[in-house]
């Protein structure tokens, strides 16, 4: 009996081993949270970007062709120019991006800070809030047009003498507003200067210096010697 039992156990041994190996499953590879997110993120990016690129490419070409354009004639700093512009361009875009006159700055780009001020037919305007096509047949003066024959305008010199520019970003707009003011009113009072330059912000808070500079420029222009009263000039 014992020999029979041992034979049966021996014959069953391979089967038991088989089941034992089948019951042990292969160890699963652990994927970290970072790898999982990285993989799914990349897949989603590819899946979402592809249709957008396909959809936008033809649309961009159509939109560029559909933008209305106009030929305008404008006098900039006493030089007449004829240029084709897109009807959506602002005056500051025309001056900076297409005429290379980068002295006019873009600050807020919504008609609040005054950094983009230029003279349009002698009057200060925000060039970020005026379309280029509106300047057709008109005269524009920028800060580049102030200096003549290699010499600074008296207003520019007064700004230097009175330390008006601080960081300098708003200075071109301040100059053009002051120039427009002195053209209208050659002998302004301090209150006139403050009122005339209200639309120009200075983040460095150099307002008193600007007022002093404009008053000094007005005094200098009224003096026969071209010097301010402080410098020994006379009316």
C-alpha distance (Angstrom), angle and dihedral (degrees) to the residues before:
residue distance angle dihedral
X1 . . .
X2 3.76 . .
X3 3.78 91.6 .
X4 3.81 90.8 50.6
X5 3.80 91.7 51.2
X6 3.80 92.3 49.2
X7 3.80 89.9 51.2
X8 3.78 91.0 52.2
X9 3.83 91.8 49.4
X10 3.78 91.0 48.9
X11 3.78 91.8 50.2
X12 3.82 91.2 48.7
X13 3.80 94.6 46.6
X14 3.85 97.0 85.7
X15 3.78 91.1 48.8
X16 3.78 91.9 52.2
X17 3.79 90.8 49.3
X18 3.77 90.1 50.2
X19 3.78 92.7 54.2
X20 3.76 90.4 44.8
X21 3.82 92.3 55.9
X22 3.81 92.1 44.5
X23 3.77 92.4 52.6
X24 3.81 91.6 56.5
X25 3.79 105.4 79.3
X26 3.78 121.9 -158.9
X27 3.82 113.6 -91.5
X28 3.82 112.2 -100.1
X29 3.79 119.1 -123.2
X30 3.76 110.9 -113.3
X31 3.86 115.0 -129.2
X32 3.76 115.7 -155.2
X33 3.79 119.8 -131.1
X34 3.79 90.2 -116.5
X35 3.82 93.4 54.5
X36 3.80 91.0 46.4
X37 3.80 93.7 51.7
X38 3.79 91.5 43.1
X39 3.79 92.5 53.2
X40 3.78 96.7 44.7
X41 3.81 91.9 44.0
X42 3.79 92.8 53.5
X43 3.80 91.4 47.7
X44 3.79 92.5 50.0
X45 3.82 91.9 47.6
X46 3.80 91.9 53.5
X47 3.79 92.7 44.6
X48 3.80 94.5 50.4
X49 3.81 98.6 38.1
X50 3.80 97.4 52.4
X51 3.83 97.8 62.9
X52 3.81 91.2 42.5
X53 3.80 92.4 54.5
X54 3.79 91.4 47.8
X55 3.78 91.8 48.3
X56 3.80 97.1 45.4
X57 3.79 101.0 44.4
X58 3.81 97.6 70.3
X59 3.80 92.3 36.8
X60 3.82 92.2 55.6
X61 3.79 91.3 53.5
X62 3.78 92.5 49.7
X63 3.82 92.4 47.4
X64 3.82 92.9 51.6
X65 3.80 91.4 52.6
X66 3.78 92.3 46.0
X67 3.85 97.2 55.3
X68 3.83 109.0 110.5
X69 3.80 114.9 -121.6
X70 3.80 131.5 -164.6
X71 3.78 135.4 -166.2
X72 3.79 110.6 -128.5
X73 3.78 135.2 -176.6
X74 3.79 114.4 -145.8
X75 3.80 133.5 166.1
X76 3.81 109.7 -134.5
X77 3.81 117.1 -173.1
X78 3.83 90.4 -18.1
X79 3.82 93.2 -51.5
X80 3.79 118.2 110.9
X81 3.78 115.1 -134.2
X82 3.78 133.0 -174.0
X83 3.78 113.3 -158.0
X84 3.78 138.1 160.0
X85 3.78 111.1 -124.5
X86 3.76 135.9 -177.0
X87 3.78 108.7 -111.0
X88 3.82 89.8 -125.8
X89 3.82 95.7 57.8
X90 3.78 116.8 111.0
X91 3.78 119.9 -136.1
X92 3.81 91.3 -108.6
X93 3.83 90.2 54.1
X94 3.79 90.0 52.8
X95 3.80 92.9 48.5
X96 3.80 98.0 44.3
X97 3.80 105.7 30.1
X98 3.79 101.9 32.9
X99 3.80 107.0 24.3
X100 3.81 97.4 35.0
X101 3.81 94.8 -126.1
X102 3.79 97.6 140.6
X103 3.80 96.1 162.7
X104 3.80 86.4 91.0
X105 3.81 104.7 81.7
X106 3.78 131.9 -149.7
X107 3.79 110.5 -136.7
X108 3.80 117.4 153.9
X109 3.83 94.3 -3.6
X110 3.80 90.0 -147.1
X111 3.80 106.0 82.0
X112 3.80 100.9 -93.6
X113 3.82 112.5 97.3
X114 3.82 103.6 45.5
X115 3.83 96.4 -138.2
X116 3.82 89.7 125.4
X117 3.83 95.5 52.1
X118 3.81 116.4 144.4
X119 3.79 132.8 163.2
X120 3.80 114.7 -101.4
X121 3.80 108.5 -168.9
X122 3.81 86.7 -19.7
X123 3.80 96.7 -51.5
X124 3.81 124.6 108.8
X125 3.81 112.9 -112.9
X126 3.79 136.2 168.3
X127 3.79 103.2 -107.6
X128 3.82 91.1 -160.0
X129 3.81 89.0 63.3
X130 3.80 98.0 46.3
X131 3.78 124.0 77.5
X132 3.78 117.3 -127.2
X133 3.82 91.1 -125.9
X134 3.80 89.1 61.1
X135 3.82 88.5 65.2
X136 3.81 92.0 62.5
X137 3.82 108.9 131.4
X138 3.79 92.4 4.8
X139 3.80 138.3 106.5
X140 3.79 124.5 -108.9
X141 3.79 125.5 -170.0
X142 3.79 121.6 -167.9
X143 3.79 132.0 -175.7
X144 3.83 88.9 -92.1
X145 3.80 88.3 65.3
X146 3.81 96.5 58.6
X147 3.81 99.5 78.1
X148 3.81 114.2 74.3
X149 3.81 129.1 -162.8
X150 3.78 92.2 -7.7
X151 3.80 93.4 -54.6
X152 3.79 128.4 110.2
X153 3.77 121.1 -110.2
X154 3.85 111.0 -106.4
X155 3.80 87.7 -113.3
X156 3.80 91.7 55.6
X157 3.80 90.6 48.8
X158 3.80 90.9 49.7
X159 3.80 89.6 52.5
X160 3.80 89.2 54.8
X161 3.80 94.4 44.8
X162 3.81 92.3 52.2
X163 3.82 97.4 41.8
X164 3.78 91.0 -118.0
X165 3.82 97.1 152.9
X166 3.78 113.4 72.8
X167 3.82 112.9 163.1
X168 3.81 86.3 -3.5
X169 3.80 99.2 -137.9
X170 3.80 95.8 114.0
X171 3.83 95.0 34.6
X172 3.81 97.8 95.8
X173 3.80 90.9 52.7
X174 3.82 91.2 46.1
X175 3.80 90.2 51.1
X176 3.79 93.7 51.0
X177 3.80 93.4 47.7
X178 3.80 89.7 48.6
X179 3.82 90.8 47.7
X180 3.78 90.8 52.6
X181 3.80 90.4 48.2
X182 3.82 94.1 51.1
X183 3.81 90.7 47.3
X184 3.81 89.9 56.2
X185 3.79 96.0 36.1
X186 3.83 114.8 19.8
X187 3.82 92.9 -175.2
X188 3.80 107.7 39.7
X189 3.78 126.4 170.8
X190 3.79 121.5 -126.1
X191 3.81 89.2 -98.6
X192 3.81 90.2 51.2
X193 3.80 90.0 53.7
X194 3.79 92.9 49.0
X195 3.81 91.2 49.1
X196 3.80 93.0 45.2
X197 3.80 93.2 52.2
X198 3.79 98.5 39.9
X199 3.79 91.8 112.6
X200 3.81 93.6 60.6
X201 3.79 117.9 85.2
X202 3.80 123.2 -155.7
X203 3.78 114.2 -162.9
X204 3.80 89.1 -166.7
X205 3.84 88.9 58.2
X206 3.81 93.9 -128.2
X207 3.81 93.3 147.4
X208 3.81 96.6 127.4
X209 3.80 90.5 52.9
X210 3.80 90.7 52.2
X211 3.80 92.2 50.6
X212 3.81 91.7 48.8
X213 3.79 91.2 48.2
X214 3.80 94.1 51.3
X215 3.80 92.0 47.7
X216 3.81 90.1 49.1
X217 3.81 91.2 50.3
X218 3.80 90.5 50.3
X219 3.81 91.2 50.2
X220 3.82 91.5 46.8
X221 3.80 92.9 51.6
X222 3.82 90.4 50.4
X223 3.81 93.4 51.1
X224 3.84 117.0 91.0
X225 3.79 89.1 -140.0
X226 3.78 92.6 51.4
X227 3.81 90.8 -120.7
X228 3.79 129.1 115.3
X229 3.77 120.5 -111.0
X230 3.81 89.6 -105.4
X231 3.80 88.8 56.5
X232 3.81 92.4 52.6
X233 3.78 98.8 -91.2
X234 3.80 124.1 140.7
X235 3.76 135.0 -148.3
